[in-house]
């Protein structure tokens, strides 16, 4: 009976599912509702989950709990997550009609909302279970499990069943969230990143000498332009492209999902920037190396702004390459002698000794 009731409840919730209104990828248009942007099925299903758990615990019968809780866990994992997975795959998979064309806006939005559904459902389940384990009244029940199940060992059995429900559901939901974010990265963000980087560095000459840079700034001043307008052009181009690509997604996704997606983007961008830096091997003078490092660090700063500080780890290699290539001669020997961090150095190197020597050679004549 429990299986039939809960499965029917999940089925009905998705039949009556309602999308959050007014969502758009146009960041210039405000969204009327408040985040998180999820469909009605999440609230409906989690309400039923909460009621079923509360009622089975109210019986104070271990046999009821050990029957109902695993049933809830099984149906959440198969029916609830299975339904969202099918929608992601069959109805809302973000893919352009032809290669190079962005997916339709409504498809992208629907896919992002499904990721939110999983993230918030995971949060709901954790809170429901935690409220029972701690005896709080957030979801309507007051009193500890120990009081409801006073017989020897019963409280531990009930607690373990609840923890198993939470862990199994969060594991399945987290896996699908990761898969969903990877699809967003591969199909929506990644195709735009390389052109965005290429545009940011377009016609920027890092092989200019100090005299040529000074002449460029003087010309800009004579023409009435701010001298930083051309010197900071890489940063401004990247800022514009970055906001255009990421802002629509960031404001629709939950904070946790966005941070996970951003970590994928950062890892890829770190690789792209590293390849670009190596492409200048042996062709830069010191002024060009300094300008390149400044632009790389500015790009890194824009990506990690407002995110987890650990995002900087994705850019450890390109930033360390810039550090090495611009290190003053008297500091270079100390840096090499320090070695790896576990040998007494202050820097946790992501570059081996050979790579540091190669980085040193990016600026002509330093090796």
C-alpha positions, 0 to 999 in steps of 0.5 A, spaced: 500 500 500 505 504 501 509 503 495 502 504 491 500 510 494 507 514 494 508 512 487 502 514 485 503 521 489 510 522 485 506 520 478 501 525 480 506 531 482 509 530 475 502 530 471 501 537 475 508 540 474 508 547 473 514 551 471 516 557 474 514 563 470 517 569 467 524 565 466 529 568 461 536 568 459 536 575 457 540 578 463 537 585 462 530 583 463 528 582 471 525 575 473 519 577 477 519 571 482 524 569 487 530 563 487 530 558 487 527 556 481 524 549 481 518 546 479 512 545 483 513 537 483 519 538 488 514 541 493 509 536 492 513 530 492 517 533 498 511 534 502 508 527 501 515 525 503 515 529 510 508 526 511 509 519 510 516 519 515 512 523 520 506 518 520 510 512 520 515 515 526 508 516 530 507 509 530 513 508 534 513 501 531 520 499 528 517 494 523 513 500 520 519 504 520 524 499 517 518 498 511 516 505 510 523 508 510 526 504 505 520 504 500 521 511 500 528 511 499 527 506 493 521 510 490 525 517 490 531 514 487 527 510 481 521 514 480 522 521 482 530 521 480 528 517 474 523 522 472 527 528 472 533 524 468 528 522 463 526 529 462 533 531 462 534 526 456 528 526 452 525 533 453 529 538 455 536 536 453 540 543 451 543 542 444 543 546 438 539 544 431 546 544 428 553 545 430 555 551 433 548 554 434 546 555 441 540 551 444 533 554 444 532 558 450 526 554 453 530 548 452 536 551 456 531 554 461 528 547 462 534 543 463 537 548 468 530 548 472 531 540 472 538 541 475 535 546 480 530 541 482 535 535 484 539 540 488 533 543 492 530 536 493 536 533 496 536 539 500 529 538 502 531 530 504 537 532 508 533 537 512 527 533 513 531 527 516 536 532 520 529 535 523 527 528 525 534 526 528 535 532 532 528 533 534 527 540 531 520 542 529 521 545 522 517 540 519 512 539 524 514 533 529 517 535 536 521 530 540 527 525 539 527 519 536 529 516 543 523 518 546 518 515 540 522 508 540 525 507 547 526 500 547 533 497 547 536 498 540 530 501 536 532 508 536 539 506 533 535 502 527 530 508 526 536 513 525 540 508 521 534 507 516 533 515 516 540 516 514 540 511 509 534 514 506 538 521 506 545 518 503 542 514 498 538 519 495 543 525 495 548 520 492 543 519 486 541 526 486 548 529 486 551 524 481 545 527 476 547 534 478 554 533 476 552 530 469 547 535 468 552 541 469 557 537 465 552 537 459 551 545 460 558 546 460 559 542 454 553 544 450 552 551 452 558 554 455 565 551 452 563 552 445 563 560 447 569 560 451 575 559 445 572 564 441 571 569 447 578 568 449 580 569 441 576 575 441 579 578 448 586 577 445 585 579 438 590 583 435 594 584 442 601 585 441 605 582 447 612 583 443 612 590 443 618 593 446 618 598 452 619 604 447 613 601 442 609 601 448 610 608 451 609 610 443 602 607 443 600 610 450 603 617 447 599 616 441 592 615 445 593 621 449 594 625 443 588 622 440 584 624 447 583 617 449 585 614 456 591 611 456 588 605 459 583 604 454 588 600 449 592 597 455 586 594 458 583 592 452 584 584 453 581 585 460 575 589 458 573 584 452 574 578 456 569 581 462 564 583 456 564 576 454 564 573 460 558 576 463 554 575 456 556 567 457 555 566 465 550 571 467 544 568 464 546 561 467 548 564 474 542 567 476 537 561 474 541 556 477 542 555 485 548 557 488 551 550 489 549 548 482 553 554 479 559 553 483 560 546 481 559 548 474 563 554 475 569 549 477 568 546 470 569 552 467 575 554 471 578 548 469 577 548 462 579 556 462 586 554 466 588 549 460 586 554 455 590 560 458 596 555 459 596 553 452 596 561 450 602 563 454 606 557 452 605 559 445 609 565 446 615 561 448 622 565 446 618 571 443 617 576 449 621 581 452 620 583 459 615 588 458 611 584 454 611 578 459 609 583 464 603 585 460 601 578 459 601 576 466 597 582 468 592 580 463 592 573 465 591 575 472 585 580 471 582 574 467 583 569 473 580 575 478 574 575 473 572 568 473 573 567 481 570 573 483 564 571 487 566 564 487 569 559 492 577 561 493 579 554 491 577 556 484 584 559 483 587 552 484 584 551 477 589 557 474 595 555 478 599 552 472 598 559 468 599 563 474 605 560 476 608 560 469 607 567 469 610 568 476 616 564 473 617 568 467 617 575 470 621 573 476 627 577 477 634 574 476 636 575 483 630 571 485 630 566 480 636 561 483 632 562 490 626 560 487 629 554 484 633 552 490 627 552 494 624 546 490 617 543 492 613 545 497 614 539 501 622 541 501 621 547 504 619 552 499 613 557 500 610 555 493 606 549 492 608 548 485 604 545 480 610 545 475 616 541 475 623 543 474 623 542 467 616 546 466 619 552 470 625 552 466 621 552 460 617 558 463 623 562 464 625 561 457 618 564 454 621 571 455 627 571 450 634 571 453 632 569 460 635 562 460 
